[in-house]
Amino acid sequence: MSPDPTMDFSVSLGITPKEYAPEQILNLAEIIAQKQGKRIVVCIDEFQQIGEFPDSVTVQKRLRGAWQLQQNASYCLFGSKKHLMTNMFQNKSMPFFQFGDVASGVHDGFLSKKVMDEFQLGTKSNISKVKKILIDRDLVEVRETGLFISDPVFQMWFRRTCL
């Protein structure tokens, strides 16, 4: 396996709905994690596409029903259509309402006195060095309106740790 993010990678477990009940498939990550004594993070991109499934709300209820009970498997659900993702996770009538943390861009506060003082970041030149590293590693991007945390996992860590 290559660390190259442009390479495609897929896993086929050779299981089909004919052989296993849907709940068994939905609990597969949890079962593997328990057997291996590890925690597993399952990342699903373009998750908003689930909204286009026939009987989408029923599918979402099944997913949440299985996933919310799991102790060793966590799910990162990514989507590029913010309005659809927002509807799925912030609409009280949807099954994934308040299912987890919703990440969107952090747009400011990097050079605020509060952040600089609280975390003893030192001088602005030190922050400039850190900024360059974050940009080089594609964790932060520069836009006309300022800096933007583009990596949702880094964003959640930053919010919990630094703000």
C-alpha positions as CSV (number, residue, x, y, z in Angstrom):
1,M,0.0,0.0,0.0
2,S,1.3,3.5,-0.9
3,P,1.0,6.7,1.2
4,D,0.4,8.5,-2.1
5,P,-3.0,10.2,-1.6
6,T,-3.7,10.2,-5.4
7,M,-3.7,6.4,-5.4
8,D,-7.0,4.6,-5.2
9,F,-7.5,1.9,-2.7
10,S,-10.4,-0.4,-2.2
11,V,-11.1,-3.4,0.0
12,S,-13.4,-6.3,-1.0
13,L,-14.5,-8.5,1.9
14,G,-16.4,-10.9,-0.3
15,I,-19.6,-10.4,1.6
16,T,-23.0,-9.9,0.1
17,P,-26.4,-9.1,1.5
18,K,-27.5,-12.5,0.5
19,E,-25.1,-14.1,2.9
20,Y,-25.3,-11.6,5.8
21,A,-28.0,-9.5,7.4
22,P,-27.6,-5.7,6.9
23,E,-27.0,-5.3,10.6
24,Q,-24.1,-7.8,10.5
25,I,-22.5,-5.7,7.7
26,L,-23.1,-2.4,9.5
27,N,-21.4,-3.8,12.6
28,L,-18.4,-5.3,10.7
29,A,-16.0,-2.5,11.7
30,E,-17.0,-2.9,15.4
31,I,-16.6,-6.7,15.2
32,I,-13.1,-6.4,13.6
33,A,-12.0,-3.8,16.1
34,Q,-13.1,-6.0,19.0
35,K,-11.4,-9.1,17.7
36,Q,-8.2,-7.1,17.0
37,G,-8.3,-5.2,20.3
38,K,-8.0,-1.9,18.3
39,R,-10.1,1.1,17.6
40,I,-11.1,1.7,13.9
41,V,-12.0,4.9,12.1
42,V,-14.1,4.4,9.0
43,C,-14.1,7.4,6.6
44,I,-16.9,7.8,4.1
45,D,-16.6,10.5,1.5
46,E,-19.5,12.2,-0.3
47,F,-21.8,10.9,2.5
48,Q,-24.5,13.4,1.4
49,Q,-25.2,11.0,-1.5
50,I,-27.1,8.8,0.9
51,G,-29.9,11.4,0.6
52,E,-30.4,10.2,-3.0
53,F,-31.0,6.6,-2.0
54,P,-34.6,5.3,-2.3
55,D,-36.2,5.5,1.1
56,S,-33.1,7.5,2.3
57,V,-34.5,8.2,5.8
58,T,-34.9,4.5,6.5
59,V,-31.4,3.8,5.4
60,Q,-30.1,6.7,7.6
61,K,-32.0,5.3,10.6
62,R,-30.5,1.8,10.1
63,L,-27.0,3.3,9.9
64,R,-27.4,5.5,13.0
65,G,-29.0,2.6,14.9
66,A,-26.0,0.4,14.3
67,W,-23.3,3.0,14.6
68,Q,-24.4,4.8,17.7
69,L,-23.9,1.7,19.8
70,Q,-20.4,0.9,18.7
71,Q,-17.6,1.5,21.2
72,N,-14.5,0.6,19.1
73,A,-15.4,2.0,15.7
74,S,-15.8,5.7,14.8
75,Y,-17.1,7.2,11.7
76,C,-15.9,10.3,9.8
77,L,-18.5,11.3,7.3
78,F,-17.3,13.7,4.7
79,G,-19.3,15.6,2.1
80,S,-18.7,18.3,-0.4
81,K,-22.3,19.7,-0.5
82,K,-22.5,21.6,2.7
83,H,-26.2,22.4,2.5
84,L,-27.0,18.7,2.2
85,M,-24.7,17.7,5.0
86,T,-26.0,20.5,7.2
87,N,-29.6,19.3,6.6
88,M,-28.6,15.7,7.6
89,F,-26.8,16.6,10.8
90,Q,-28.6,19.7,12.0
91,N,-32.2,19.1,11.0
92,K,-34.2,17.8,14.1
93,S,-36.3,15.6,11.8
94,M,-33.3,13.7,10.4
95,P,-31.9,10.5,11.9
96,F,-28.3,11.8,12.0
97,F,-29.4,15.0,14.0
98,Q,-26.6,15.7,16.5
99,F,-24.9,12.4,15.7
100,G,-21.5,13.9,16.2
101,D,-19.3,16.9,15.7
102,V,-19.9,18.9,12.6
103,A,-16.7,20.5,11.2
104,S,-16.6,23.5,8.9
105,G,-13.9,26.0,8.3
106,V,-12.2,28.1,10.9
107,H,-11.6,31.4,9.3
108,D,-9.9,33.6,11.8
109,G,-8.3,33.9,15.2
110,F,-4.8,32.6,14.4
111,L,-3.1,35.9,15.4
112,S,-5.5,36.9,18.0
113,K,-4.0,38.2,21.3
114,K,-6.1,35.6,23.2
115,V,-4.7,32.7,21.3
116,M,-1.1,34.0,21.3
117,D,-1.3,34.6,25.1
118,E,-3.2,31.5,26.1
119,F,-0.9,29.1,24.3
120,Q,2.4,31.1,24.8
121,L,3.0,31.2,21.1
122,G,5.7,33.9,21.4
123,T,6.3,36.3,18.6
124,K,4.4,36.8,15.4
125,S,7.5,35.5,13.6
126,N,7.1,32.2,15.4
127,I,3.5,32.1,14.3
128,S,4.7,32.9,10.7
129,K,6.9,29.8,10.8
130,V,4.1,27.6,12.1
131,K,1.8,29.1,9.4
132,K,4.2,28.2,6.7
133,I,4.5,24.6,7.9
134,L,0.7,24.3,8.1
135,I,0.3,25.6,4.6
136,D,3.1,23.4,3.3
137,R,1.3,20.4,4.8
138,D,-2.1,21.3,3.3
139,L,-3.7,21.7,6.7
140,V,-4.3,25.4,6.2
141,E,-5.0,27.2,3.0
142,V,-4.6,30.9,2.2
143,R,-7.7,32.7,0.7
144,E,-8.5,36.3,0.0
145,T,-10.4,36.5,3.3
146,G,-7.5,35.0,5.4
147,L,-6.4,31.6,6.5
148,F,-8.8,28.7,6.4
149,I,-8.4,25.3,8.1
150,S,-9.1,22.9,5.2
151,D,-8.5,19.6,7.0
152,P,-11.6,18.8,9.1
153,V,-9.8,16.5,11.5
154,F,-7.1,19.1,12.1
155,Q,-9.9,21.7,12.5
156,M,-11.6,19.6,15.2
157,W,-8.3,19.1,17.1
158,F,-7.5,22.8,16.8
159,R,-10.8,23.8,18.2
160,R,-10.7,21.4,21.1
161,T,-7.0,22.0,21.9
162,C,-6.4,25.7,21.0
163,L,-9.6,27.7,21.3
